[in-house]
Structures are given as structure tokens and as C-alpha cells.
Amino acid sequence: MRLVIYGINYSPELTGIGKYSSEMAEWFSKQGHEVRVVTAPPYYPEWKIRDGYSSWRYKKETINKVQIIRAPIYVPKNPKLITRLLHLISFSISSFPVIIKQFFWKPDVIFYVQPTLFASLGAILLAKMSGGKAIMHIQDYEIDAMFGLGMMNNGLISILAKASEKWLMSHFDLVSTISYSMIDKAKSKCVSEGEILLFPNWADTEFVAPDIDGSALKHEWGFSDNDQVLLYAGNIGKKQGLELVLDAAEKLKDKLSVQFVIVGTGAHIEALKSIVVEKQLVNVHFKPLQPWERVPEMLAMADVHLVVQKRGAADVVLPSKLTNILSIGGHALVTAEKNTELGLLADRFPGIYKCIDPEDSILFSDSLFEMLEDDLSEVNQVARDYAVRYLSKNNVLSGFEHHLKELVGIKDIKS
């Protein structure tokens, strides 16, 4: 197949959507498919264009045999509602001529990643012009996320945004997304059963495995063998609500062996650092994003993994960080409402992680107290077994490849 992947995030971004898009592109290339990527210069989660790239120039490059075309994008230093919208719109405008130009390449599949919804029209037009199949893959319902977090409350804007979203989704041949609750949400937006596919985020269950030793990195970061490490790793934005973690750190600061480690960057990191200084929380440590080669070590050194989101965010976003936590057999404290994907998963697989209501500082701290009193040295076998069965990278991508071949009418030949 000839496959175009069209989305705002891509390698060398280490977290979130960019990681999955680049791994997918390289996997399909290794299977013998031709892959092109139309994307933006790397900027996430730092909200800063990486060295070697420009925010206003087009650039072509090849990474691991995948041809990548990067279109200019506006990246705000302090993303608010208006500047974030301008950010998304800038990419949709600059990338439009690039995606339309792929008509001459005659792609079989246009795999479009939301966010951003603004650029979806280009994917639809390319499919109509070239005769290829258009797939919308939803990593994040950005419209729902904005309303859920109170970013857009105007009634007329709400009606127009939701109507536009439904119209655009209806013009794709297939809509895929990463969880069952997100599939239900697609159905509520008038996408029919036969046009929806589960395509979950995956884990490299061979690379991220319970037998990894994290002691070297633990010592490198200045912790002793007896220290209990509580780890949050990922984007540091407002929707995470990481003030909850700092509240718990304040309550546990007399327990000298308990250390909170926040790994990553994002728009809200300076605000959190200011709180840490103000409250003199010497048990909170900020670390930069780690290269992929060291991620298993980082995960292995943690006694408790923290998956934290504000109320209203968990239903529309399934945290990508969770897949690797499950793969390594980690013990996780997750904040999510019971009716969300994270809440339902905890009910279906008791023991996979501890799930509590979001934004409850007392409950969060009490739950950490309880977990720290348990034996956390044992592998969480429920989590590990789930990852191996349902999240294995090769299994997930092989299954999706099979669906794509069926969609474009290619007979799958088994050797």
C-alpha cells in the first residue's frame, strides 16, 4: 500500500501522539509499504520548536526510510484558548497545499490523526481526488476536551463546532479510535457501527518488561535503595491537575524515604515549580523527558505510578503513558470517574490499577498512604497480563494492517 499519515505530531517528539504516529509509520515501512508523513516541526510537549527545525519553513527529511514533509506552524509560548486555536489553524492552512499535492503520488490510504480537526478537510479532499480511502484516527476529541475543561462555553459556538465535527467525521471512510468509550462517543456523533474501528495505543511489551532493573537510574538521580519513588511522567499541562500531587507531597514531606518525581515538560511546569519553592517541598524533583532507551529503567524504578487528570478530561483522553506502565507491571494510582474508560477498565480487570475520583486531594493522599504500606516489590501481574494480551505493539499493528488491506481491497496472503 501507499500510505499517507497526516497529523500535527511526529518524531522526534518522545511522548503522546507523535510517538505512536512515528512508530506506526516505521512499522508499516518495515512491512514493505510506502509511507509518507505530512506533519509539523517537533514542538511538543515543550511548546518550543526543536533545534534544527523552523516554525516558518517547509522541510523534507527521511527518518528510518519514512519520507517526512514538515509544514510551518505557529507555536505559542503560553498556550491559551485563542493562541491554541491559532496554533491548530496555522498548521491546517500551511499543510493544506502539501497534503493536496500528494494527489500525484496516488495514495491508497490517507490516515488522518485528530487533533487537529481543522486540517481534516484536506484529508477528505485528497481521498476524493486520488480515489484513496480516508481514515480519521481520533487520539483526542479536541472539541469535547475544550468544552469538558470549560475552555469554550458559548452556546452558539458549541452548536457550530459540534455540527462541523459531525459533518467532517461523516465524510471519512473509516473512523478509528483508541478506546471503547471513545468508540461510543463516535457513535453519539452519528458515525455508524460499520465505520468505526478500535485501534488502541500499544506498548512494546518486549522492550518494556518487568525484568528491567531501574536501580542504576535511581542512584543516578540521587535516591537510595530504600527510597520509595512516586513517579509522574508525561505532559505537564493544566488538564492534568498536578497540584493534587503537590498536595500529597506536602502531606508526606515528613516521610523522608518517600520521593515524588515529575518527569516531563509542558505549559504548566513553571507554575508547579513555583508552588514547590513556595511550600519548600524538598521531596519533589523535576526531571527532563528521558530518551526512549531509558524509559524502561525510569518506569522500573518507580514504586507507584501516578496517572492524574482533572474531572472531565479522562472520558475523552486515554493517557498514552498508561500502556507502558501496564507493560512493566507497575502499580498505578489513577484519577478518573467510574463511567470513563479508565474507570470501566479498573472494574473489568480488578487489580490492574487503583482508580479513584479526580480532584479529591484527601482521597488521593489517603490512597497513596495505603499503597505505600503494601508490598510494591512484586510485579502487578494483572497489569502485565493485560498488556501482553491486548496492547502488544506487533499484535495491534498487524491487526490494523489487516483492516487496511480489506478496506482498499488487497487480499492478505499468509505464508
N, C-alpha and C positions, 0 to 999 in steps of 0.2 A: 504493500500500500504506500501511497504518498500521503503523509500526514502533516498538517499544519497545526501547531499548537499556538494559540493566541491568548496571551494573558499578560498582566502587568508585572508579575513577579517571576524571577528565574534565577538560576545560579549566576554568580557565586553567593547569593543570599543563602544563609545557613538554616534559617528557621521558616516555619509557616509554609505558605503556598508555593513559594519559589523552590523549596527543597523537593516537594513532590512533583512539580512540573518538570524539573530538570532530571530527576530520577526516571520518570516515565519516558521522557524523550530519549534518554540514553539507553534505556531498556529496549524500547521499540527499535532503535537503530541497531542494537546488537542482534535483534531477531531478523535483520535483513530489510527492514522497511526504510524508506527515505523520509527523513524528518526535517522540517523547518520550523523555526520558532520566531514569532513576532512578539517582542516584549519591550520593556523599558530598561534603562540602565539600572544597575542594582542600587537600592537605596534603603531597603528595609532590613531590620527594624530600627536602624539608627536615624531614619528620616534625613539622610545625608547621602549625596551621590558618592560612590566609592572612588578612590583614586584610580586614575586610568580611564575613567568614563566622564562623559559630559552630559549635562542636563538639556543641552540645546542642539546637539549634533546627532545625526544619524550615524550608526556604526554597524558594520558587519564583522562577525567573527565566527570561528568554528571552535567548539569545545567538545572533545570526545566524539568527533565525527558528526556532530549536530550543527547545522548552519543556523546562526542566530542573527536576526536583524533587530537592532535596538532603535526605538523611536524616542524623540525628545519628550521630556516630562517636567512639569513644574513640581518641585518638592518643597513644601512649606517647612520652615524651621520649627514652627509651633502649630501643628495641625489642629484647627478648629473646624466647625461645620462648614463655613464658607470656603476656607482655604483647602479643606479636604475635597470638597466638591470641585473646586478649580483644578486641583491635582488630578482627579479622575477624568475630568473633561479634557484636560490638556493632552492626556495620553490618547483618549479616544479620537481626538482631532489629528494629532501628529501621526498616529499609527494607521489611520484610515487609508491614505494612499498606498502604504506599504502592504496592507492586507489585501486590498483590491488588486494590486499588481501581481499577487500570487495566482491570479486567473491564468496567466500564461504558463504556469507550472502544472496546471490541471490537477489539483489535489483530490484524492478520494475522500478524505475526511478533514473537516475543519473542527478542531477541538478547542472550543472557546471556554475560558475559565472566568467565572464570576467570583469576586469582583474584578473588573468593574462592569456594571450593567450598561453604562453609557456606550461602550465600544461594541456591543452585541450586534448592532445594525450592520457593521462592516462584515462580520462573520456570516450573517444571513445573506447579504448581497453576494459575497464571494461564492457561497454554496449555490445560489440561484444561477450565477453566471457560469460557473465551472461544471455544474452537474454533480458536485460532490455532496456528501452528507454533512449536515451541520449538527454538532453536539454542543449543548450548553452544560458544562460541568460546574455545579454550584458548591464551592468551598465555603461560601459565606453569603447568606441572604442580606446584602448590604442595606436594602430598603427597610427590611424588618429590623435589622440591627439598629439603624438610626432611630426608628420610632421606639423600639424597645428600650433604648437608653435615653429617650427623651430629647433627642437631637433635632427632631422635626415633628412639631405638634400642630402645625397649621392644617385645618380641615381640608381646604381646597387643594393644598399641596399634597396631602395624603391621598386624596382621591385620584389626582392626576398621576402621581408616582406609581400607585398600585395598578392603575389601569394600563399605564405604559409597560410596566413589568409583565403583566399578563399577556399583553399583545405580543411583546418580544418573545417571551417563552413559547408561545403557541406557534411561532414560525421556525422552531428548531425541529429537526427530525427525531432527536432524542434528547432527553434531559436526564443527566446523571447527578447524583449527589452522594454524600459521604456517610449518611446515617438514615435509619428508618424514620425518625421523627422529621427529618428534612425531606424525606420522600412524601410523608403525609402532608407536609406544608406545600410541596409542589402540587399535590392533588387538589389542595384547597385553592390553588391559583389556576384551576381548570386545566391542568395537564392530565391527560388520560392515562389510565393504568398501563397500557401497552407502550407508552412513550417514555416511561420512567425506568431508570436502572440504578441499582445500588452499586456504587464504585467507591469503596471506603479507602481512607488513607491507610497506609500499610506500615509495617515495621520490618527491618532487616533482622529477622529472628536468629540468623546465624551469627551476625556481627554483634548484635546487642543481645547477649545471653547471660544467664545467671552465674556462669563460671568466671566472669570477668572480675579481676582484682582491682579495686579502686584505692588501695592503701597508699600507693605512690603519690597520686594526685592529692589525696587527703593530707599527707605530710607536706607536700609541696606548698599547699595553701595554709600551712601553719597549724593544722589541727593534730591532736594526739589520737592514738588508737581508742582511747576511752571517750572521746568526744562524740556526742550524738549530733549528726548533721541533718537539719531540716532544709530541704532544697526546693527552691522555685527556679525554674529555668524556662525562659521564653520571652515573649514580648512584654514590655513594661509600659502599659497604657492605662487609661482611666477605666476602661471596661473590666480590667482585672480586679480592681478594688484591693490592691495590695496593702492598703492601710490596715486591713484586717490582720495581715501577717505581722506588721509592726506593733499592733496592739498586743498580740500574743507574745512577741519578743520582749515587750516591756514587762509583761506579767511573769515571764520566765527568766528575766535577766539575773536573778539571784542563783539560778542553777547554772553554775559555771561550765558544766560539761555540755550544755545544750547550745548549739550554734546555728543561726539562721544564715543561709547563703542564698543570695539572689543573683542569678546568672542571666545576663542579657542586657538589652538596652531598649530604649523607646522614648516616646514623647513625655512620659510622666516620671522618668527616672530622677531628674533633678529635684522634683518636689518631694519624692521619697527620701532622697539623701538629706534634704533639709530637715525632715522630721527626725531622722536618725540622729543628726547632730544636735537638734533641739532637745531631744529626750535622752541624749547620751547613751545610746544603745550600742554598747561595745560588743554585743553578741550578734550583731547584724553585719554581714560582709557582702559587698557588691563585687562581682567578678564579670569580666567580659565574656561574650559568646565564645564558646570553645570550638576549635576545628572539629569536623566530623570524626576524625581519627581518635579524638579524646572523649567523645561523648559517652561511650560505654563506661569508661573509667569514672566520669563525673556522676553518671547515674548509679554506678555500683557503690560509690562511697556514701550515698545518702541513706539514712535510716528511715526517713519519712519524706515522701514527695508531696509537694503542695500544688494542687490544681485549683486555682482560685479565679472566680469570675463574679461579677455583680449580678444581682437579680435581673432577669430579662435578657441576659446575654447567652446563657447556656443553651437555651432552646434552639437558637439559630446558628450557633457555632459549636462544633465538636472540636475540642482542643487537640491539635496535632501532636502536642507533647505527650499526650497520654499513651499513644501507641507504643512508644519506646519504653515508657515506664512499665507497661504491662509486659513487654517483651523481656525485660530484665528481671521480671518477677518482683517488682518493687511494692512497697507498702505505701499507699497513697491516701491522702485526705483530700476529698473533692467537695467543692461547694456547688450545689445545683438543686433546683426544685425537683420534687419527686416525679412530676409529669414530663420532665425533659428526657432526652436520650441518655444522658449520664445517670439520671435517677432511675430510669427504667432498666438500664444495663446492670446497675447495682442490685436491683430486685431479681433480675433473671439469673444472675451469677453471684449468689451470696458469697462474700469474702473477697470479691475481685478488687474492691477498694472500699473505704469508709466514705459514705456520702451524707452530707449534712446540708441544711438550708443555707443559702447565701446571706452575707451581710449580718450575721449574728456573731458579734465579737466574743461574747461569753461562751456560746456553744462551740465556737471554733477553738478557743483556748482550752476549754474542758476536754474536747475531743483529742487535742494534741497531748494533754496530760495523760489521758487513758492510753493512747497509742504508745507513748514513750515508756509506759510501765509494762508493755507487752514484750515478748521476745521477738525482736525485729531482725535477728540474725538469720532466721530461716527464710528461704525463698517463698514468696507468695505463689504457691503452685496454681491456684485458681487463675491468677492473672497470667502467668506464663502459659498455661494450657490454652487459655482463650486466645492469646496472641499467636501461638503456633497454629491453631486450628483456623482462625478467622482472619488474621492480619499478616500472614506470611507474604512478603513482597512478591515472590515469584508466583504464588497461587493467585493473588489479587490481579496482577498484571496479565497473567496468562488467560484468566477468565475474561478480562476486559478485551484483550486482543481477539478472543473468540467471538465476542459480541460484535466487535467492529467488522470482522470478516463477514459475519452474517448480514450486517447492515449494508455493506457495499456489494454483497453477492459473491464473495470469494469462498470457494469450497476449502474447508480446513482439511489438509492432508496429514494424516497421522502416520509416522514411520513405524 
